[in-house]
Amino acid sequence: MNFRRKLIAGLAGVLVAPLLAVVLPTGTASAHGYVSSPPSRQAQCASHAVSCGDIQWEPQSVEAPKGSMACNGNGARFAELNNDGKGWKATAVGQSVTFTWTFTARHRTRDYEYFVNGRKVATFPGNNQQPPASVSHKVNLGAKGKLKVLARWNIGDTAMAFYSCIDVQAS
């Protein structure tokens, strides 16, 4: 009887293990995040403030190689984020703005960079640490009027970054 139980348990393991490998998640493969406040373009899509395609379901997924200056990171997806004429809502702000990143999966962080109309205005170190569920940075925009802010989260242990563009009306 002992041999029979071992045989059944062994066969069950052989049959069930491949199913578990396919069905169960293996952990987070990469990080995901976006600027949620003031609402980034992808946050506006997710809240349906602006009509958008697939980005409305995945605001955290604007991932592309480091170094891009495009709202979609010049990745293959989410090109509509680059369309400045799409009707993005500009949030009224002062000269300094607190930007809040929301992370749905966290990765070690090299740094966060902020650009106003293509000019870098701030960098915050990530110290190659995993961030908490959200991170906020106070940034002096250095300009007034309608501005497009590109926020870039540079991952510490891959060649990738996450991108968010935020439209603001600075006074």
C-alpha positions as CSV (number, residue, x, y, z in Angstrom):
1,M,0.0,0.0,0.0
2,N,2.9,2.4,0.8
3,F,4.3,1.8,-2.7
4,R,0.9,2.4,-4.3
5,R,0.5,5.8,-2.5
6,K,4.0,6.9,-3.6
7,L,3.3,5.9,-7.2
8,I,0.0,7.9,-7.2
9,A,1.6,10.9,-5.6
10,G,4.5,10.8,-8.1
11,L,2.2,10.5,-11.1
12,A,0.0,13.4,-9.7
13,G,3.1,15.5,-9.4
14,V,4.2,14.8,-12.9
15,L,0.7,15.6,-14.3
16,V,0.0,18.7,-12.1
17,A,3.4,20.4,-12.2
18,P,3.2,21.5,-15.9
19,L,-0.3,22.8,-15.3
20,L,0.8,24.9,-12.3
21,A,3.8,26.2,-14.3
22,V,1.4,27.5,-17.0
23,V,-1.4,28.7,-14.7
24,L,0.4,30.3,-11.8
25,P,2.2,33.6,-12.2
26,T,5.9,33.5,-11.9
27,G,6.3,36.9,-10.3
28,T,6.7,40.4,-11.7
29,A,8.7,40.4,-14.9
30,S,9.0,44.2,-15.0
31,A,8.0,47.4,-13.3
32,H,5.0,49.4,-14.2
33,G,4.0,53.0,-13.2
34,Y,2.7,56.4,-14.3
35,V,2.1,59.9,-13.0
36,S,-1.4,59.9,-11.5
37,S,-1.4,63.5,-10.1
38,P,-1.7,65.9,-11.7
39,P,-3.4,63.6,-14.2
40,S,-1.0,62.4,-16.9
41,R,-2.2,61.7,-20.4
42,Q,-2.5,58.1,-19.7
43,A,-4.4,58.8,-16.4
44,Q,-6.8,61.0,-18.4
45,C,-7.3,58.0,-20.7
46,A,-7.9,55.6,-17.8
47,S,-10.5,58.0,-16.3
48,H,-12.1,58.5,-19.7
49,A,-11.6,62.3,-19.5
50,V,-10.2,61.9,-23.0
51,S,-11.2,59.1,-25.5
52,C,-8.3,56.7,-26.1
53,G,-7.4,53.3,-27.3
54,D,-5.7,50.5,-25.4
55,I,-3.8,52.9,-23.0
56,Q,-7.1,53.4,-21.1
57,W,-6.7,49.8,-19.8
58,E,-3.0,50.0,-19.2
59,P,-2.0,53.5,-18.0
60,Q,1.0,51.9,-16.2
61,S,2.5,50.3,-19.3
62,V,4.3,53.0,-21.2
63,E,7.6,51.3,-21.1
64,A,10.5,51.8,-23.6
65,P,14.3,52.1,-23.7
66,K,15.8,54.9,-21.6
67,G,16.4,58.3,-23.2
68,S,13.3,59.0,-25.2
69,M,11.7,62.4,-25.2
70,A,8.3,61.1,-26.5
71,C,5.2,60.7,-24.4
72,N,5.1,57.0,-25.4
73,G,8.8,56.6,-25.1
74,N,8.9,56.0,-28.9
75,G,7.7,52.5,-28.1
76,A,5.6,50.6,-30.6
77,R,2.4,51.1,-28.6
78,F,0.4,54.1,-27.4
79,A,1.4,56.6,-30.1
80,E,-1.8,58.6,-29.4
81,L,0.0,59.9,-26.3
82,N,2.3,61.9,-28.5
83,N,-0.7,63.7,-30.2
84,D,-0.6,67.2,-28.7
85,G,-3.9,68.1,-30.4
86,K,-5.9,65.3,-28.9
87,G,-7.7,67.5,-26.4
88,W,-5.7,66.7,-23.3
89,K,-6.9,68.6,-20.2
90,A,-4.3,71.0,-18.7
91,T,-4.3,71.1,-14.9
92,A,-4.0,74.6,-13.4
93,V,-0.9,74.7,-11.2
94,G,1.6,77.2,-9.8
95,Q,5.3,77.5,-10.6
96,S,6.0,74.5,-8.4
97,V,4.1,71.2,-8.8
98,T,4.0,68.0,-6.9
99,F,4.0,65.0,-9.3
100,T,2.9,61.7,-7.9
101,W,3.8,58.4,-9.5
102,T,1.6,55.4,-8.9
103,F,3.3,52.0,-9.2
104,T,1.4,48.8,-10.0
105,A,4.7,46.8,-10.0
106,R,7.9,48.2,-8.5
107,H,11.4,47.9,-9.8
108,R,14.7,49.2,-8.5
109,T,15.0,52.8,-9.6
110,R,18.0,54.7,-11.0
111,D,16.2,58.1,-11.0
112,Y,13.3,60.2,-12.0
113,E,13.7,63.0,-14.6
114,Y,11.3,65.9,-15.4
115,F,11.4,67.9,-18.6
116,V,9.3,71.0,-19.5
117,N,8.8,71.5,-23.2
118,G,12.0,69.4,-23.8
119,R,14.2,71.1,-21.2
120,K,15.3,69.1,-18.1
121,V,14.1,70.9,-14.9
122,A,14.6,68.2,-12.2
123,T,16.2,64.9,-11.4
124,F,15.5,62.9,-8.3
125,P,17.7,59.9,-7.3
126,G,16.2,56.5,-6.8
127,N,19.3,55.1,-5.1
128,N,18.8,51.8,-7.0
129,Q,16.1,51.0,-4.4
130,Q,12.6,49.6,-5.0
131,P,10.1,52.5,-4.5
132,P,7.0,52.3,-2.3
133,A,3.6,52.1,-3.9
134,S,3.7,55.8,-4.8
135,V,6.4,58.5,-4.9
136,S,5.9,62.3,-5.0
137,H,8.4,65.0,-6.2
138,K,8.0,68.7,-6.0
139,V,9.3,70.3,-9.2
140,N,9.8,73.9,-10.1
141,L,8.6,74.3,-13.7
142,G,10.6,77.4,-14.4
143,A,8.0,78.7,-16.8
144,K,4.4,79.9,-17.1
145,G,1.6,79.2,-19.5
146,K,0.5,76.0,-21.1
147,L,3.3,73.4,-20.6
148,K,3.9,69.8,-21.4
149,V,5.9,68.0,-18.7
150,L,7.6,64.7,-19.6
151,A,8.2,62.6,-16.5
152,R,10.6,59.7,-17.0
153,W,11.2,56.9,-14.4
154,N,14.5,55.2,-15.2
155,I,14.7,51.7,-14.0
156,G,17.9,50.7,-12.1
157,D,18.6,47.2,-13.4
158,T,17.3,47.2,-17.0
159,A,17.7,49.4,-20.1
160,M,14.1,50.5,-19.8
161,A,12.2,53.5,-18.5
162,F,8.5,54.5,-18.0
163,Y,7.1,57.6,-19.5
164,S,4.3,60.0,-18.6
165,C,3.4,63.3,-20.1
166,I,1.4,65.8,-18.1
167,D,-0.3,68.9,-19.5
168,V,-0.4,71.8,-17.1
169,Q,-1.4,75.5,-17.1
170,A,1.2,77.2,-14.9
171,S,0.6,80.6,-13.3
